């Protein structure tokens, strides 16, 4: 866990922007946040702020092999940030997740601009035939996130399983959740939930 913070514009980690009623099932909460994310005002400004904060954090962490995600459902698109990160220093590698089968941890396959892509599970583009690698940092999309860095995802459990499997193999990548301040929520962690090391939003990093 990081020992200090890159503070948001207010100088503090901030408070939840959307309260999740205790009676609200995660499925309903997820649907509400996805609808909210699809209609965010000033989206271009929010994306630019996330990009700046994320670029600063990646340089600070000195990661060499970065796993990230192909954007779906109005997620922040990290491809331009990752492309610049790759070009900034020799030896860096980026990789995208590949679902080998439902219920299994994710694999990560090398990606760079111009990599040939094909459709994977759920129709999400994946690298076509590139080698698998083990990232030392992961960008993980958040449908919602809490002030204590727990993440609400899409409900498939892929990243929880992946982080747990990597840890069991002696690998602990830096987990960086990426989301929007409007989707900051009060979220009660469940037994399988793993906290992110960092959250990046348009408010900064914490």
N, C-alpha and C positions, 0 to 999 in steps of 0.2 A: 504494500500500500504506500502511496507517495507520502513523503514527510512534510510537504508543503503544498501550496495551492497556487495556481494562476487564477487570480480573483476575477469575478465578473465586474461589469462596469460600476456597480454600486459598491464594490469593495468587499462584498461578502458572498458566501455561497448562494444566498437567496432562499426563498420559501416556496413551497409547492404552489404552482399557479392553478392547478385543477385538483380539487379534492375528490377522492374516490369514496363514495359512501360505503360503509362496511357491508351493506346488503347487496352492493352491486357486484355481480359475478364478473370474473376477469374477462369472459367473452364479451359481455356487454360493454365493459370499460374499454376493451380493445376496439370494438366497433366505433364507439364514441370518439376515441382519440384518432383513429384513422380518418374519420369524417372531418374532424377538426383540422388535422394535418393537411388534408386535401384543399382546404379553403383558407389557409393562413394568409393574413394581410401582410404586405411588405415582404413577400417571400424572397425577392432578390436580395434585399438588404440582409435578411437573416442568413441566407446562404453565404453571402460574402463575409459576414462576421464569423460564421462557423469555419469557413475556409481559412481565414486568417488565424483564428485560434488554434485550429488543428495543425496548420503548418508550423506554428511556433512550438507546439507541444511535441510534434514528431522530431524536430531538430533537437529539442531538449532531451528527449529520451534516447537518442542515438541508436534507434533500432536499425537493423540491417536487413531484416526479412519481414515484410509487412503483409499480413493477410487483411483483405478488405472485402467489400461486397459490391455486387452489381445492383444499382438502385432500382427499386420497385415501389409502387404504391406511394409515390411522393416523398420518398426518403431523400435526405441530402445526398447529392451526387458527388462522391469523393474522387472520381476518376481524374479530374484536372489537378487536384491537390496531389494525388499519388504520382501522376505523371511528372510534375515538377519536382517532387521529392526524389524520384528515381534519377532524374537528370542532374540533381545537385551534387551527387557524390558517386564515384565509381564503386562497384561491388554491391550496390543495393539491389534487392529483389522484391517484387510484389507478387501476390498470389490471390486467386479468387476461390471461394468455397465450391465444392462439388459434393452433391448428395449421392453417395454410392447406393444407399437403400434407405427407406424410411426406418427410423429408429436407431440408425447408426450415427456415430460422430461424423462430422464433416471432414473431408479431405481438402487440402489446399493445393492448387495447381498454378504454376508460374504464369504470370500475365505481364505483358508490357504493351504500350500502344502499338497497334498493328497486329497483335496476336489474333490468329484465326479463332473464331468462336463457333460454338454449336449450341443447341438447346439441351439443357439438362432437365432434371426433375422439376415439375411445376412450370416448365417453359422458360426458366431463367437462363440467360446465356452463361456458358462456361467455356474455359479454354479448351480448344480441340487438340488433345494429344500432347499437351506439355507435361513435364515431369511434376510429380508431387513433392512438396517441401513442407517443412515444419516452421511456421512463423515464430518470431520472437516478440511480435506485437500484433494485436488484432483490432481492427475497427469493426465495431458491432452495432448494427442499427437498432435504435430503440423506438418502439411505438410509444412508450412512456418510460419515465425514470423518476426515481425518488431522490430526496436530498441526501440519503445515505448510500446512494449509488447502486441501488437495485434496479433492475431493468425489467420492463414488461415488453415481451417480444410478440411473435405471432402465434405462440401456443404450441409449436412443434417440438420445443426443447432441444433444438439442434446445438445451440451454442453452449447451453449448460452441459450437455453430454460431451461436447468437444473439449471444453475447458477441463472437465473432470477426467477425461481420457488422457489428455496431454499431461495433466498433473500426475496421474498414475504412472505415466511413463517417464517421469522426472523432468518434464518441461513445463514451465510456468510463464507463458507469454503475458505481456502487459495487455490487459483488457481495457479497451477504450470504447465506451458507449457514446454514440452520436445521436442527438435528438434535438428537439425544439423546445424552447422555454414554455410554450403554451401546453406542452404535454408533460410538464413536470407535475408529478402527482404524489399524494400520500399513498404508499403501497406497502402492505404488510407482506414481508418476505415469507415464502413457503420453503419447505424443507430442502427442495432441490435447487432453490435459487442461489446464485453466486453473485456477490457484489462485484461491480466493475472496479478497476483501479482508478480510472478517470472517467468523467463524463464531460463531453464537449457539446456546447450549445451555442446559440448566438450571444449568450451572456458571457461566454468565456469558458474556462476549464476549471473543474474542481475535482 
